[in-house]
Amino acid sequence: MEYAIFLTSLFSQDTQETLDDQETTESKDHKTPRIRPDWPRSYLRRQGHATRAQKRAIRELWDAYGVDAPYDCTLDLDAIFGRTGTHRVLDIGFGMGDTLVARAQLEPNTDILGVEVHRPGLGAALLKTEEHQLEHIRVVKHDVFQLLSAHLPDQCLDEATLFFPEPWPKDRDHKRRIVRPLLLSCLERVFRPGATLNLATDVEDYAHAMLELLESQDNWTNNAPQGGFSPRCSWRPITLYEQKGMDEGREIFDLSFTLST
């Protein structure tokens, strides 16, 4: 079943046990936007089960740090973060929230909206956000293409980050890779002029495919001084996933591009 939005009521304690083993749901009382059939799903449907602590975090901390995006709703980021004029970042597929939280700790004047589809990661990020009292983090459970196309206003972001996305290694699945022309067109609408897209992967052919795609776009400029891949973002921590890849001998590829128009 395709992914649909979780509404606030779905996080209530009464329904929690049903949702623990469920990645998607539909509301009987509301229309729920769906991914268009010509948008191949870019994430795996299931990756592990949430722990009790992560489930509890979703129940108890969602009102403080979670964002709901009901049908036909454009998010008001000024209201969500309670301030204006800040640097706004979209962290796409933040995994267990390590990078999300690490950056928020370093940059208290940066508002970070994290988008993730998997419950363990959402719960883990909420726990870490609460532990460090990071009021400038918000998380949303959504498919990023739907979020970008239906719920974010024009020119509302200064940056997007996407680190170690699902590589979909089989040739027949490359169409599912999240970094594709559709992502760039969605970002072009929500980016302010001069906004930046930062990427990282440990899959070499995916890295070169990203680089080729971005360098083929007239309105995206490579921030690497000599072109090609970029130096590692100074604020990006080495996560367990990344360390495992390096231990297995995989090279890390970073890219940084700015929207020029």
N, C-alpha and C positions, 0 to 999 in steps of 0.2 A: 504494500500500500504506500502511495506517495506521501511525502511529508506535508503536514499542514500545521498551522500555528496552534500552539498551546495558549489558551486564554487564561486569565488570572484564576478563574474558578477551578481550573484543572489542577492547580497546585495545592488545593485544599487538602487537609489531612484525610477527609472522608474518601477522596478518590485516589490518594497517593499509591496505595498498594496495587491498584489496577494499572496505574501508569508505570510502575517500576519495571515491568516487562514489556513496555509498549513504546516504540519510538515515534509513532504517529497516532493522531486521533482526529476526529471530526466533531464539531459542535453541532448539536441539533437545533440550537437557538440562533446561530449566526452563520452567515456565509463564511467559508474559509477559503482564502485564495490558494490556488494550487500552482505548482510549477507548470509552465506551458509544456506541451508534449515535445516541442522541438528544442527544449533545453535539457540535454542529457544530465542526469543526476551526477554531481561531482564528488559525492561523499559515500562512504560505505554506510549501510543502514544500521549496523550494530557493531560496537567494539567494546565488549565487556559490560559488566553490570555495575551500577552505582553502589557504593558502600552505604552502610546505615548513616554514617556521618554526612555523606554527600546528599543522601535523600533528605535528611533532616535540614541541611543547609538550604535546599531548594524550598522546603516548606516554610522555614522560619526566616530566611534572609531575602527571599524574592522581593518582598514589598520594599525593602531598603535599597537593593542593588539591581533588581531585575526590571526589564522593560518588556511590556506586552505590546504587540502590534496587531490589534484586531483588524478585521476586514475593512478595507477602504479607509485606513487611518494613516495620515502623514505625521511622523513623529516631530514633536517640538523639542529639539535638542537643548535650547536655552532653558526651557521649563524642566526638562529631565535632569540637567546638571545644575540647575539653579544659579546659573551665571552666564554672562555673555563675553564675547571678545577673546575667548581662549583658543589655543591651538587644539583642534579636534582631530582625533585619530580613530579610524576603524580598524580593529584587530580581527582579521578574518580567520576563523578556525583556530582559536587560541589553545586548543588541546586541554591540558590540565591547568592552564592559567599562569605558568611560571613566568613567561615573558611579559604577559599582561601586567602582572603584579610588580615585577622587577622594574619595569619602565615607570609605572605609576609612582613607585617609591622615589625614583630619581627626579620625576617631573611633576611636582604638585600643581603646577599651573597648566597642565595638559589634561584635557578631558578625553577619556578613552572609552569607546563603545566596543565591547567585544561581542562577536557573533559566533555561535557554536551550535551544532545540532545534537551533540551527544551528552546525555545526562551526567555521566561521571565527570566530564570536564567542567560542565556548568557547576556542579556541586563543589568540586575542588576549588574552582576559581572563587566561588562565593565564600568558602571557608577562609581562603587566604586574604580576600578583600576585607572581610570582617576582622580577621586577626590583626591586620595592619591598619584598620580604620581608614581605608582609602575611599573617601567620599567622592572622588572624581573618576571612579570606575562604574560603568553600568554594563550589564550583559543581557543579551537577547537570544532566545532559542529560535533560530530561524535558518532557512536556506538563504545564503547570502545574495543570490540572484533575485529572489523575491524581495528581500529587504531593500536592496539597492533600487530595484525597479518600481516598487510599490509603496515604500514606507519612508524613504529619506527624501527631504526636500532638495531642491536645486542648490548647488554651491554651498554645501553645509560642512564639508570636510577639508582639512588641510593635509591629510596623509592617510594612507592605508598600508597595513602590513599584512603579509601572508608568508608564514614561515613553515616550511616542510609540509606542503599540502600532499594529499593522497596522490601517489605517483601514477596509479593505473598503468602498470608496466607493460601489459599486453598491447600489441599494436591495435587490436580491434577496439580497445577501450580508451585509446588516446583522446577520442572526442569528449570523454568525460572529464578530462583534466580541467581544473578550474581556471587556469590561466589560458584564456582563449579570447578571441575578439569580442565576444559578448561581455566578458568582465570589463575589458577596457572601455567599451561604449557605455556601460553602466557607470563606471567610475568617472568618465568624462562629464556626465551630467551632474553628479553630486560633488565633484571636486571644485574647489575654488581655484582661480588662476594661480599657477605656481605650486600646486599641491604635488606631493611625492608619493610614489608607490615603491615600497621596499619588499623584496622577495628573497627567499633563501630555500635551497633544496640540496639534498645530497645525492640526487639522481642525475647523472651527467647528461643523459640525452634530454631529460626534461629541462635542465638548466639551459642547454643550447637552444631548445625549442622556445623557451621564454625569451631568451635574448634575441633570437631571430624575429619573433613576433613583434616585440617592442621596438626594435630598431627599424622595422618596416613601416612604423607609424610616423607620419610627418609631424604630428603634434605631441610626440613624446620624445624627451631628450635624455640621453644617458648621462648620469651624474659621475660616472667613472672618468677620471682625468684623461686617460688614454683610450677610453672606450672599453668594450667588453665587460667583464665582471667587476664588481665593486669591492672595496674593502668591507670587512665585517662591520655592522653597526656597533658602535662602542657600547651601547646600552643593552645589547641583546645577550642574555646569559646563555651559557651552554647547558641545554636541557639534557635530561637522561636519554631522550631519543637521539639527540645530536651526538652525545658522547658515545653511545652505542655504535652509531654509524662510523665515527672516527676510529673507534677501537677495531672495527671491522675493515678499516682501510679506505673508507669512502671519503672523497673530497667534498668539502662544503663550498657551495657556489652562492654568492650574494649578488643581487642586482638592485640598482636604485635608479629610477627614472622619474622625471618631473614632467607634468603636463604643462606644455608651453602656451596653450591657448585656452 
